[in-house]
């Protein structure tokens, strides 16, 4: 009986490790998108200022 219980605990630990890895991966992907999106938005704002400065007035 203890063998079955040990197997279940090992299986549960493996599942927890996999789910933790998936959560960490999701957070890393989300952070990457936020960083990329922020830089993209900042580049767009910079472009607007650059074009506005060089516009024919």
C-alpha contacts under 8 A as a table, 3 or more apart, distances in Angstrom:
res1	aa1	res2	aa2	distance
1	X	4	X	5.32
1	X	5	X	6.46
2	X	5	X	4.93
2	X	6	X	6.00
3	X	6	X	5.06
3	X	7	X	6.15
4	X	7	X	5.09
4	X	8	X	6.27
5	X	8	X	5.12
5	X	9	X	6.24
6	X	9	X	5.09
6	X	10	X	6.15
7	X	10	X	5.11
7	X	11	X	6.05
8	X	11	X	4.97
8	X	12	X	6.02
9	X	12	X	5.00
9	X	13	X	6.13
10	X	13	X	5.10
10	X	14	X	6.20
11	X	14	X	5.12
11	X	15	X	6.25
12	X	15	X	5.08
12	X	16	X	6.14
13	X	16	X	5.02
13	X	17	X	6.10
14	X	17	X	5.08
14	X	18	X	6.21
15	X	18	X	5.07
15	X	19	X	6.10
16	X	19	X	5.11
16	X	20	X	5.99
17	X	20	X	5.13
17	X	21	X	6.17
18	X	21	X	5.09
18	X	22	X	6.23
19	X	22	X	4.98
19	X	23	X	6.12
20	X	23	X	5.05
20	X	24	X	6.14
21	X	24	X	5.11
21	X	25	X	6.06
22	X	25	X	4.99
22	X	26	X	6.07
23	X	26	X	5.03
23	X	27	X	6.20
24	X	27	X	5.12
24	X	28	X	6.16
25	X	28	X	5.08
25	X	29	X	6.17
26	X	29	X	5.13
26	X	30	X	6.08
27	X	30	X	5.09
27	X	31	X	6.02
28	X	31	X	5.11
28	X	32	X	6.11
29	X	32	X	5.03
29	X	33	X	6.29
30	X	33	X	5.13
30	X	34	X	6.22
31	X	34	X	5.04
31	X	35	X	6.07
32	X	35	X	5.16
32	X	36	X	5.98
33	X	36	X	5.07
33	X	37	X	5.81
34	X	37	X	5.05
34	X	38	X	5.96
35	X	38	X	5.17
35	X	39	X	6.26
36	X	39	X	5.24
36	X	40	X	6.09
37	X	40	X	4.97
37	X	41	X	6.10
38	X	41	X	5.14
38	X	42	X	6.10
39	X	42	X	4.98
39	X	43	X	6.01
40	X	43	X	5.10
40	X	44	X	6.25
41	X	44	X	5.04
41	X	45	X	6.29
42	X	45	X	5.12
42	X	46	X	6.09
43	X	46	X	4.98
43	X	47	X	6.06
44	X	47	X	4.99
44	X	48	X	6.31
45	X	48	X	5.08
45	X	49	X	6.37
46	X	49	X	5.17
46	X	50	X	6.10
47	X	50	X	4.98
47	X	51	X	6.04
48	X	51	X	5.20
48	X	52	X	5.97
49	X	52	X	5.02
49	X	53	X	6.06
50	X	53	X	5.20
50	X	54	X	6.39
51	X	54	X	5.21
51	X	55	X	5.96
52	X	55	X	5.20
